Amino acid sequence: MSEVNCDDVLTRLYDFLGEELDDERREEIGQHLDGCHQCLEVFEFEAELRRVIVARHVQRCPDALRARIADQLRRPPTAEA
């Protein structure tokens, strides 16, 4: 089994949430999430967002918006004044 890094996990996060990965890849990402607090926070946010959207029967988030949100989440936090 190959190891995945944070970039791999964040790139495949939507596929992971949508259960669109094979068992081996899901296991790799799941193991990474178990040991990586930063990726786990992103995962938990995205999972909750997905639950809210489904609960409100909103159409699927456009890919461009999803990419912008993911880009913002990958950026390091900035110190607020």
Phi and psi in degrees as a GROMACS rama.xvg file:
@    title "Ramachandran Plot"
@    xaxis  label "Phi"
@    yaxis  label "Psi"
@TYPE xy
-83.7069  152.049  SER-2
-84.8918  146.11  GLU-3
-110.142  152.272  VAL-4
-109.527  178.869  ASN-5
-58.8872  -41.1944  CYS-6
-60.9186  -42.5746  ASP-7
-59.4647  -46.5767  ASP-8
-63.8773  -48.0019  VAL-9
-66.7179  -32.2278  LEU-10
-68.024  -36.6146  THR-11
-100.404  7.33462  ARG-12
-58.6902  -42.3413  LEU-13
-67.8132  -36.0622  TYR-14
-65.9803  -38.9706  ASP-15
-63.043  -48.0754  PHE-16
-62.812  -36.3725  LEU-17
-85.7095  5.32611  GLY-18
54.3429  44.2676  GLU-19
-105.829  13.4189  GLU-20
-109.174  156.275  LEU-21
-72.1239  166.327  ASP-22
-58.268  -41.0117  ASP-23
-63.2531  -45.6702  GLU-24
-66.6359  -39.9006  ARG-25
-61.0265  -41.215  ARG-26
-64.0657  -43.9358  GLU-27
-59.481  -47.7528  GLU-28
-67.7766  -40.5029  ILE-29
-59.7599  -41.7492  GLY-30
-64.8743  -40.9017  GLN-31
-62.5761  -44.8855  HIS-32
-62.0816  -34.4574  LEU-33
-63.4444  -28.3339  ASP-34
-111.711  1.21415  GLY-35
-125.052  105.445  CYS-36
-60.9529  -41.3163  HIS-37
-64.2852  -46.7203  GLN-38
-67.745  -35.8052  CYS-39
-63.0153  -38.7736  LEU-40
-62.1833  -43.8443  GLU-41
-63.3793  -44.9367  VAL-42
-57.866  -48.3196  PHE-43
-62.1536  -40.027  GLU-44
-62.7056  -48.8827  PHE-45
-64.7043  -38.6535  GLU-46
-64.3414  -43.0379  ALA-47
-66.1778  -42.9043  GLU-48
-58.7404  -43.1683  LEU-49
-62.0836  -42.3836  ARG-50
-62.5513  -41.7758  ARG-51
-64.6612  -44.3149  VAL-52
-62.25  -45.4686  ILE-53
-63.3406  -42.318  VAL-54
-63.9649  -31.0392  ALA-55
-94.9601  4.3516  ARG-56
55.5356  38.0072  HIS-57
-84.6616  146.116  VAL-58
-62.1849  161.733  GLN-59
-55.1553  139.279  ARG-60
-62.5252  130.473  CYS-61
-58.9972  143.833  PRO-62
-56.9501  -37.7534  ASP-63
-64.6866  -41.2789  ALA-64
-67.6457  -42.3327  LEU-65
-59.559  -42.3556  ARG-66
-64.5533  -41.1024  ALA-67
-64.1824  -42.1697  ARG-68
-64.4005  -46.0043  ILE-69
-60.9146  -39.7546  ALA-70
-62.4091  -43.2951  ASP-71
-64.4031  -38.4742  GLN-72
-69.8246  -26.3171  LEU-73
-78.1069  -20.5316  ARG-74
-72.44  142.687  ARG-75
-65.9341  147.997  PRO-76
-63.3847  147.021  PRO-77
-105.146  149.162  THR-78
-73.0137  128.268  ALA-79
-94.6169  141.173  GLU-80
